[in-house]
Amino acid sequence: MEIMTLARPGLSELVTAVRGVTHRYADPRTTVFAVADVLREHLPSPEILTEAERAGDAAGYVGHTLYTEDAFSIMAVVWLPGQETAIHDHIAWCAFGVLQGAEYETLYRFDGDHLTEIGRSANQMGHVSGFAPPGDIHRVRNIGEETAISLHVYGADLSATPTSVRHIYDLPVR
């Protein structure tokens, strides 16, 4: 189900390309890597969002759902400096690309009664990557001085579920 216009710059081409690979593979990891390749090839500019959408919200990072259908959804996320997610994992695979600024990601492993940090990355403008559950526990932050914008392709219909987050982890990190 389309929830917004495909007239946004680059969205129609991206939807067509993602649709072409999501039905090709059954394995989520294979699918997400194929979608990341598509996103790398079709990564739009920040102008996929309106000026007002790119402004963000001082109350917290904001997601703009741009497109949904049964197999996948596309969401742009706007992060003002200092904004971050809780430590969380996801209901489905996700490929993402950074359109503006940088996202700083910390990866964790669940170890029963605590989390262990297993990696960090600074995902700069143009960076594309992907992940699939299990093992996708992370926190994303904008610790830069400019607004960051990222585009996420989730392997779920976000019009049928209120969020892409499966669990929020409130455990000590060791």
N, C-alpha and C positions, 0 to 999 in steps of 0.2 A: 504494500500500500504506500503510495507516494504521499508524504505529508507536506512537502514544500515544492516549489517550482523547480524544475530541472534547468531553468534558464540561468541559474547562477553560473558564473564563468568557470568552465571546466567540469561542472558536476555531471552533465549528461554523458560526456565521454568516459568519465570515471565509473559511473554506474554501469554503463554498457560493458566496460572492460572487466570490472569486478564480477558482474553477473556471468561473464564468459568463463571464469575460472572456479567460481564457488560450487558449481554443479558438477565439476569435473572430478573432484576428489572426495573420498569418504573420510580420510584421516585428517583430523583437525590441524596437526602440525604441517602436513603437506599443503593443506589449503592455505594456512596463514602465510607460509613462505611464498606461495604463488600470488596471493593477494598483495603481499609486500612488494613483490616484483612489479605488479600492476601499478600499485600506488607510486612506486619510485618513477615509473615511466609517465604517470599522469598526475603527478603532484601539482595541485593548483596553487595559485598565488593567494595571499591573504584576502584579496578582493572577492573570494568566493563568499565572504561575509560582507554585509553592509557596513558602512562606517559606524553606525550605532552599535551593531553587534561586536565589532572589533574593539569598541571602547571598554568592554568588560564591565565588571560590577565590583565595587569596593567591598561588598559583603562576602564575596567568595568567588572562586573560579566559576565560570558559567559554561554550560554545554548547550550548543545549538544543534538540534537534530535536523539534518538536512535532507535525509532520505531514509525510508525503511521499506523493506519487503520481507517475505518469510525467511529468506536465506541470510540476509545481512542488513546492517544499518550503517549510515555514515553520519558522524557527529563531529562538529568542530568545537574545540575547547579553548576558551580564552582565559589566560592566567595573568593577572596583574602581578607586579613585583611583590614577593613575600607570600603569595598564595600557594597552598599545598593540599594534597589529598590526605586522608587517613591512610594507614597501612591497610591494603586490601588485596583481594584477588577477584577474578572475574567469572561470569557464568559461561563464557565462550571465548574463542580465540579473538585476538585483536591485532590488526596491523595499524601502525600509526606513522605519520610523517609530520615533521616540524615545519610550519609555514613561515614563522617569524619568531625571532628571539631564540631562546634555548630552554629546554626542559631538563631538569636534573632528576635522575631516577636512582633510587636505592632499591636493590633487590634483597629479598630475605628468603630464608628456608625455615619452615615450620619444624620445630624440634620438641613437640609435645607441650611443655609448660613454658616455652620461650621461643623467640625468633632469633635466628643468627643472620647477621648481615653477610651476604655472599658476593656483593658487587655494587659498583656505582658507575654511572655514566652521565656525561653531559651531552645531551642530544641537541646539537646545533641545527640552525635552519638548513633544511634540505635532507636531514637525517631521516631515514626510514627503517623501521624494524617491525618485529612482530613476536607474539608469544601465544601459547596455548596452555590452558589448564591441563593437568595440575602443575604446580611449580611456578606460578605466575604472581607470587606475592611481591608487592612493591609499593613504594610511595613516590609520587611525582611532585616536584616543587619548581617554582620559578624563583630562583635566588638571584636572578639578574636584575638589571636596572630598567629594562624595557618590557612592555607587554609581550608575552609569548602566546602564540597561536599554534595549535596542533590539530591535525585531522585524523580521526580514528575510524577505522572500518571494523565493526564488530560482527562476529558470526552469530547474530541473534536479531530478532525483530524487536527493536526497542519501542515500537508502538504497542506491543503486547506485554511488556514488562517495564516497570518504572525506572529501572537502572541496569547498568551492565555489571554492577558490583555483586559478587556472591557473598563474601564475608568481609567484615572489618575486624582486624586483629588488634586487640588491646592487651598485648602481652609484653613482658620485658624483652628487650633486645640485648643479647649477650654477644 
